[in-house]
Amino acid sequence: MQLRILIVESDPEDLLFLEDAIVETEEGRHWSPWVDVETLAASNLTEVASILASEPVDVMLLNPDLSDCQGAASFRRVQTLAPQIPIILLVDAADRDLAVQLMREGAQDFAIKKQLDCAPLAHAVRNAIERQRLLAATRSAIVTDPLTGLLNRGAFFSLAERDRMLAERLSRRLLLMVAEPDHLSELAAAGGDHRRDLRLVEASDILHSLAGSTGLLARLQAGRFALTLFDSSLEPVESAWTRIHSAAAGQEIAMGAAIFEPGSPATLEALLERAELDLADVTTAPKALTAHAAAVRR
């Protein structure tokens, strides 16, 4: 079996280092002994496009900071050229936040360039290829809610579990929220399903605007939504909860939340249960939540 790896790197010294790392990985038998590894190299997007047009590629190692395009823009352009090829990002330690963002957009994994080691590299490549296969299978199924256009329950569990595992790996907190518009049963009783559905579409638009481009938002069931957000230096999870909870309350949307703590990791199912219990407390016994109410149930 042949494994073809495309390395996309503008720095000649880094490219040589990466090629040597792959050779060492192969010689160390970190791949299966029957895998023959071949590397291809590109230093810019023009060369990437040329190679992809004429050569089969199994996986790509991409430094997003290329000579002709930098950061998220280069990843998006490469992904557009080859949406079926799994991409492992090669970043500097200072670019972890960018790597996390791009994993939310479809990159399969990332590695810190100066910390590359043979066994982890082989493991990352194998996992990236397998995850891409699973993603392709998921995309071939129905993953969106027909009413709101949001992710459906199955897609949310798949992607939120990926986020939970990423949060554990990076020792980063993750905020999981559930939301439910008020008065849905009254609307259905007064105006039928049509009025209730209009309210759900309106609520989904509100939550989408609050989640921003980095949030993962889905419709879990008939009248309930779920949202996850990573902790960041720009907006810690407590601040995100305060902002979203306050805005949602003003739009008559009740919310509950739970925080994934790397020091005491919980399963996705346990986090969702905590958030739903928090929501039940709010909806059955409304109370003035302080900004720390936020402090959200751990």
Secondary structure, DSSP 8 states (H G I E B T S, - for coil): -EEEEEEE-S-HHHHHHHHHHHHHHHHTT-S-TT-EEEEEEESSHHHHHHHHHHS--SEEEE-S--SS--HHHHHHHHHHH-TTS-EEEEE-GGGHHHHHHHHHTT--EEEEGGG--HHHHHHHHHHHHHHHHHHHHHHHS--B-TTT-SB-HHHHHHHHHHHHHHHHHHT--EEEEEEEETTHHHHHHHHHHHHHHHHHHHHHHHHHHHHTTT-EEEEEETTEEEEEEE--SSS-HHHHHHHHHHHHHHTTEEEEEEEE-TTS---HHHHHHHHHHHHHHHHHS-----TTGGG-B-
